[in-house]
Amino acid sequence: MWNQYLKPETVSDALELVNYYGKKSRLVAGGTDLILALTEGRVPPCEALIDISNILELRAIRTTNGWIEIGACASLSDLICSPVIQYHAPILIAAAKQIAGPQIRNLATLGGNIVNASPAADMVPPLLVHDAVVCTKSIDLTGREIPLQDFMIGPRQVNLYPGELVKSIRLPFPPDGVRYLFRKVQPRRSMAIAILNLAILIKIENNRINHIRIAMGAVAPTPSRIRSVEQKLTNQTLKTVKNSST
Ligand SMILES: Cc1cc2nc3c(=O)[nH]c(=O)nc-3n(C[C@H](O)[C@H](O)[C@H](O)COP(=O)(O)OP(=O)(O)OC[C@H]3O[C@@H](n4cnc5c(N)ncnc54)[C@H](O)[C@@H]3O)c2cc1C
């Protein structure tokens, strides 16, 4: 399936390897999607696997100048344990806890969940309601910042150039006083792919919806924001809904 397994320790070393092996190589982070795809023959064999999970700068979770910055190789367990995420973006924790079991979550990364580009990827709707931006790095050390919605092109397709990797995912600080909801509809209680995943970020003031962002996954080729519903609900006053059968 592959001839060489390489484990660089810096981003520039990783990019040099990507540049050297070109199309004969593949990046691997946690490997929970890719290794399975290689062993099952859904992805063609390659000369070199370039494992970026050891690169410390790709694992950092921090805040900088009004942004929450999450290294692409932060694992789902790293997110769950992060005080920064708990404080600023707890919906990511709610979503990560719904993915697989602890063994997979210890390996699976946020970057891998995005680049794998499954329509049902559970981390994507929560990132969309946070207006996430994907930050990349290329061999010449230039980078791009792409809104997550534009990064996802279709099932298993993302807006990543050859020789480019995802360095981090950035979220602007959310408005003060927002609340969150994440729901996953799945055929079993755990260890299942979503039939629907839904993320909502909402701010209610004086019984009125001041701000709302809604994103859904598993119902279209890529997860996306439901802007028409957001517009209809913004500025609506909350009413008690009566049971129609009474
Ligand atoms: C038993 C099991 C249960 C699962 N349950 C769920 C679930 O409930 N919900 C869910 O959403 N997912 C689930 N998954 C899928 C998987 O665990 C996640 O998608 C995970 O986040 C992928 O991350 P990874 O680091 O393992 O990616 P990898 O397998 O390492 O990589 C996936 C793809 O992304 C590319 N890539 C990775 N990192 C980068 C980067 N920084 N830059 C550029 N390219 C990169 C790789 O080249 C590869 O093409 C499950 C998997 C298993 C095996």
The ligand as an ORCA input file, in Angstrom:
! r2SCAN-3c Opt
* xyz 0 1
  C     -14.458      3.483     13.714
  C     -14.517      4.869     13.133
  C     -15.583      5.683     13.495
  C     -15.670      6.981     12.952
  N     -16.727      7.766     13.336
  C     -16.839      9.019     12.820
  C     -17.954      9.840     13.178
  O     -18.833      9.450     13.943
  N     -18.009     11.088     12.641
  C     -17.044     11.578     11.786
  O     -17.140     12.735     11.354
  N     -15.990     10.817     11.431
  C     -15.866      9.548     11.910
  N     -14.795      8.758     11.544
  C     -13.855      9.265     10.543
  C     -12.529      9.852     11.070
  O     -12.162      9.361     12.327
  C     -12.532     11.391     11.088
  O     -12.900     11.925      9.832
  C     -11.157     11.953     11.496
  O     -11.330     13.247     12.019
  C     -10.129     11.991     10.367
  O      -8.924     12.544     10.892
  P      -7.518     11.791     10.683
  O      -6.500     12.664     11.330
  O      -7.560     10.393     11.131
  O      -7.389     11.858      9.093
  P      -6.438     10.991      8.141
  O      -7.023      9.662      7.916
  O      -5.037     11.057      8.626
  O      -6.541     11.884      6.810
  C      -7.771     12.033      6.117
  C      -7.484     12.808      4.812
  O      -7.079     14.134      5.112
  C      -5.770     14.404      4.596
  N      -5.132     15.260      5.614
  C      -5.106     15.040      6.959
  N      -4.557     16.095      7.583
  C      -4.223     16.990      6.626
  C      -3.628     18.295      6.644
  N      -3.272     18.907      7.796
  N      -3.421     18.945      5.472
  C      -3.803     18.366      4.298
  N      -4.362     17.143      4.207
  C      -4.582     16.470      5.369
  C      -5.122     13.055      4.376
  O      -4.157     13.101      3.326
  C      -6.334     12.218      3.989
  O      -6.647     12.409      2.628
  C     -14.674      7.458     12.055
  C     -13.600      6.618     11.713
  C     -13.524      5.342     12.228
  C     -12.363      4.467     11.841
*
